[in-house]
Amino acid sequence: MSLGLVGKKIGMTREFFDSGISIPVTVVKIEKGRVIDIYTKEKNGYSAVKLGFLKIKNSKLTNQMKGFFSKKNTEPKKIIKEYRVEKSEEFKTGNEIGLEIFKNVKFIDVRSQTIGKGFAGVMKKYNFAGLRATHGVSVSHRSHGSTGQRQDPGKVFKGKKMAGHMGAKFRTILNLEVVKSDPENNLLYIRGSIPGSKNTIVYLRKSTKSFNRKTSVEKFSLESKEGAKKETKGSTKKPETKKPEVKEQPKKK
């Protein structure tokens, strides 16, 4: 296991390369995490680090959390996350951890909450076809149809696809590419889209799955190099030498 970070989704933009190709990226504002507590194998049975993210007012804390933060001598934090690490001795309470832990990291996993859609019917939620839009169907064109069975079993099974609340669920997107990182402004540019709207809290970690895949930077750099090689080969070709034209002399009469 390794440490992770928490950030806020700012929005989407495009990142342009020297070859002229642009990539859609999501910009995430990274919040620095403060080490609140350290767990060791000798004392706790496992080694881990507890980090706190995002500031919060004292008035919004419960009495239990006020006592917790006063005991640790740290400012209150909104989100507290615990990460398993191999060597917890390398960390000290009070230290701040930021984008430096993602240095030279090409792919990450992102977890955030999707946009809430409110109460939705089955046609919007599950892409049902609905009932017939002709005569004979009385004001139930977008309904889900029959849901139960007959006397046996005489009930609706759990998990049946029916109308209900849509969205507002946590989803994890694996192996997203880190196009660019800006440690000075604590910004991370991630290729593609991320669940949630603006100012959604995003949980980041290093990719847990192992795979072989080139980044877009490597792909476009190879393409530009190959194009430059072809251009140089075309320019180094020797020009064709034309034979001098021989004029025919007029015949003597």
C-alpha positions as CSV (number, residue, x, y, z in Angstrom):
1,M,0.0,0.0,0.0
2,S,1.0,3.6,-0.5
3,L,-0.2,7.1,0.5
4,G,-3.0,8.9,-1.3
5,L,-4.2,12.4,-1.7
6,V,-7.5,14.3,-1.7
7,G,-8.3,17.1,-4.0
8,K,-11.2,19.1,-5.5
9,K,-12.3,19.0,-9.1
10,I,-11.9,22.4,-10.7
11,G,-13.1,21.6,-14.3
12,M,-11.9,20.5,-17.7
13,T,-9.6,22.0,-20.3
14,R,-7.2,20.9,-23.1
15,E,-3.5,20.3,-23.0
16,F,-1.7,20.9,-26.3
17,F,1.5,19.2,-27.4
18,D,4.3,20.3,-29.8
19,S,3.0,18.1,-32.5
20,G,-0.3,20.0,-32.5
21,I,-2.4,17.3,-30.9
22,S,-4.6,18.3,-28.0
23,I,-5.9,16.0,-25.1
24,P,-8.9,16.7,-22.9
25,V,-7.9,16.8,-19.2
26,T,-9.5,17.3,-15.9
27,V,-7.8,19.8,-13.5
28,V,-7.8,18.7,-9.8
29,K,-6.7,21.1,-7.0
30,I,-4.7,19.0,-4.6
31,E,-5.1,19.6,-0.8
32,K,-2.0,19.0,1.3
33,G,-2.5,16.3,3.9
34,R,-1.2,16.7,7.5
35,V,0.1,13.7,9.4
36,I,-2.1,13.4,12.5
37,D,-1.2,10.0,13.9
38,I,1.3,7.1,13.2
39,Y,0.7,3.4,13.8
40,T,3.5,1.0,14.4
41,K,3.6,-2.8,14.4
42,E,5.1,-2.9,17.9
43,K,2.3,-0.8,19.4
44,N,-0.7,-1.3,17.1
45,G,0.1,-4.5,15.2
46,Y,0.3,-2.9,11.8
47,S,2.1,0.1,10.3
48,A,0.0,3.0,9.0
49,V,-0.3,6.8,8.7
50,K,-3.4,8.8,9.4
51,L,-3.7,12.0,7.3
52,G,-6.1,14.9,7.6
53,F,-7.3,17.0,4.6
54,L,-9.4,20.2,4.2
55,K,-9.8,22.8,6.9
56,I,-13.0,23.0,9.0
57,K,-14.3,25.4,11.7
58,N,-14.3,24.4,15.3
59,S,-18.0,25.2,15.5
60,K,-18.8,22.4,13.1
61,L,-17.0,19.7,15.1
62,T,-18.5,17.4,17.7
63,N,-17.2,17.4,21.2
64,Q,-15.5,14.1,20.6
65,M,-13.6,15.4,17.5
66,K,-12.7,18.6,19.4
67,G,-11.0,16.5,22.1
68,F,-9.3,14.3,19.4
69,F,-7.7,17.3,17.6
70,S,-6.7,19.0,20.8
71,K,-5.0,15.8,22.1
72,K,-3.1,15.6,18.8
73,N,-2.2,19.3,18.9
74,T,-3.3,19.9,15.3
75,E,-5.8,22.1,13.5
76,P,-9.1,20.4,12.8
77,K,-9.5,18.6,9.4
78,K,-12.7,17.7,7.5
79,I,-11.5,14.4,6.1
80,I,-9.4,11.9,7.9
81,K,-7.9,9.0,5.9
82,E,-5.7,6.1,7.0
83,Y,-3.1,4.6,4.7
84,R,-1.2,1.4,5.2
85,V,2.6,1.8,4.7
86,E,5.6,-0.5,5.0
87,K,7.8,1.9,7.0
88,S,5.8,4.3,9.3
89,E,9.1,5.4,11.0
90,E,9.8,7.7,8.0
91,F,6.9,10.0,8.9
92,K,6.4,12.5,11.8
93,T,3.3,14.0,13.2
94,G,2.6,17.5,11.9
95,N,4.4,17.0,8.6
96,E,2.5,18.0,5.4
97,I,2.4,15.7,2.4
98,G,1.5,17.0,-1.1
99,L,2.1,16.3,-4.8
100,E,5.7,15.1,-4.2
101,I,4.4,11.6,-3.5
102,F,3.1,11.4,-7.0
103,K,6.4,12.3,-8.6
104,N,7.2,10.2,-11.7
105,V,3.8,8.5,-11.3
106,K,2.2,8.0,-14.7
107,F,-1.1,6.4,-13.9
108,I,-3.5,6.8,-10.9
109,D,-6.9,5.6,-9.6
110,V,-9.6,8.2,-9.0
111,R,-12.6,7.9,-6.7
112,S,-15.4,10.5,-6.5
113,Q,-19.1,10.9,-6.3
114,T,-21.2,11.0,-9.4
115,I,-23.6,13.9,-10.2
116,G,-27.0,13.4,-8.5
117,K,-30.0,13.2,-10.9
118,G,-32.8,13.0,-8.4
119,F,-35.7,10.7,-8.8
120,A,-35.7,9.0,-12.2
121,G,-37.9,6.6,-14.0
122,V,-36.8,3.3,-15.5
123,M,-36.5,4.6,-19.1
124,K,-33.9,7.2,-17.9
125,K,-32.2,5.2,-15.3
126,Y,-31.9,1.8,-17.0
127,N,-32.8,2.6,-20.6
128,F,-36.0,0.6,-20.7
129,A,-38.1,0.7,-23.8
130,G,-41.3,1.5,-22.0
131,L,-44.8,0.4,-23.1
132,R,-46.4,0.9,-26.5
133,A,-47.0,4.5,-27.6
134,T,-50.2,3.5,-29.5
135,H,-53.9,3.0,-28.6
136,G,-54.7,0.7,-25.7
137,V,-52.0,1.9,-23.3
138,S,-53.7,4.2,-20.8
139,V,-51.3,6.9,-19.5
140,S,-48.5,4.4,-18.7
141,H,-46.3,4.8,-21.8
142,R,-43.1,5.2,-19.7
143,S,-43.8,2.7,-17.0
144,H,-41.7,-0.4,-16.2
145,G,-44.4,-2.9,-16.8
146,S,-45.0,-5.9,-14.5
147,T,-42.7,-6.3,-11.5
148,G,-43.9,-9.3,-9.6
149,Q,-44.9,-12.9,-10.3
150,R,-48.1,-14.9,-9.6
151,Q,-49.1,-16.5,-6.3
152,D,-45.7,-18.3,-6.2
153,P,-43.5,-16.5,-5.0
154,G,-46.1,-13.7,-4.6
155,K,-43.5,-11.0,-4.0
156,V,-41.0,-8.6,-5.8
157,F,-37.4,-9.8,-5.5
158,K,-34.8,-7.5,-4.1
159,G,-32.6,-5.7,-6.7
160,K,-35.5,-5.4,-9.2
161,K,-34.8,-2.5,-11.6
162,M,-37.5,0.1,-10.7
163,A,-37.8,3.8,-10.6
164,G,-35.8,5.5,-7.8
165,H,-32.9,7.8,-7.0
166,M,-30.3,8.1,-9.7
167,G,-26.6,9.2,-9.3
168,A,-24.8,10.5,-6.2
169,K,-22.8,7.2,-5.9
170,F,-19.1,6.8,-5.4
171,R,-17.4,5.4,-8.4
172,T,-13.7,4.5,-9.0
173,I,-12.0,5.0,-12.3
174,L,-8.8,2.9,-12.7
175,N,-5.6,3.7,-14.5
176,L,-6.1,7.3,-15.6
177,E,-3.1,9.0,-17.1
178,V,-1.4,11.9,-15.4
179,V,-0.6,14.3,-18.3
180,K,1.0,17.1,-16.2
181,S,1.5,18.1,-12.6
182,D,2.1,21.6,-11.2
183,P,3.6,21.4,-7.7
184,E,3.8,25.2,-7.3
185,N,0.0,25.7,-7.7
186,N,-0.9,22.2,-6.4
187,L,-2.6,21.2,-9.7
188,L,-2.9,17.8,-11.3
189,Y,-3.9,17.4,-15.0
190,I,-5.6,14.0,-15.5
191,R,-6.5,12.7,-19.0
192,G,-10.2,12.2,-19.5
193,S,-13.2,12.8,-17.3
194,I,-13.8,12.2,-13.6
195,P,-17.1,11.5,-11.9
196,G,-18.8,14.5,-10.3
197,S,-19.4,18.2,-10.9
198,K,-17.2,21.1,-10.0
199,N,-15.8,21.3,-6.4
200,T,-16.4,17.6,-6.0
201,I,-14.0,16.0,-3.5
202,V,-11.7,13.5,-5.3
203,Y,-9.7,10.7,-3.8
204,L,-6.4,9.9,-5.6
205,R,-4.0,6.9,-5.3
206,K,-1.4,5.2,-7.3
207,S,-2.6,2.5,-9.7
208,T,-3.0,-0.8,-8.0
209,K,-3.1,-2.9,-11.2
210,S,0.1,-3.7,-13.1
211,F,0.0,-3.2,-16.9
212,N,2.1,-2.1,-19.8
213,R,0.9,1.0,-21.6
214,K,2.6,4.0,-23.1
215,T,1.5,7.5,-22.0
216,S,0.2,10.0,-24.6
217,V,3.4,12.1,-24.2
218,E,5.5,9.1,-25.2
219,K,3.2,8.2,-28.1
220,F,3.2,11.7,-29.5
221,S,6.9,12.2,-29.1
222,L,7.5,8.9,-31.0
223,E,5.2,10.0,-33.8
224,S,6.8,13.4,-34.1
225,K,10.3,11.8,-34.2
226,E,9.2,9.4,-36.9
227,G,7.7,12.3,-38.9
228,A,10.9,14.2,-38.6
229,K,13.0,11.2,-39.7
230,K,10.8,10.8,-42.8
231,E,11.2,14.5,-43.7
232,T,15.0,14.3,-43.3
233,K,15.1,11.2,-45.5
234,G,13.1,12.9,-48.2
235,S,15.4,16.0,-48.1
236,T,18.6,13.9,-48.3
237,K,17.7,12.2,-51.6
238,K,20.1,13.2,-54.4
239,P,18.5,15.3,-57.1
240,E,18.1,13.6,-60.5
241,T,20.7,14.8,-63.0
242,K,19.2,15.6,-66.4
243,K,21.1,14.7,-69.5
244,P,21.9,17.7,-71.7
245,E,19.7,17.9,-74.7
246,V,21.5,17.4,-78.1
247,K,20.2,19.5,-80.9
248,E,19.9,17.8,-84.3
249,Q,21.9,19.6,-87.0
250,P,20.1,20.3,-90.3
251,K,20.9,18.0,-93.1
252,K,22.9,19.3,-96.1
253,K,21.0,19.5,-99.4
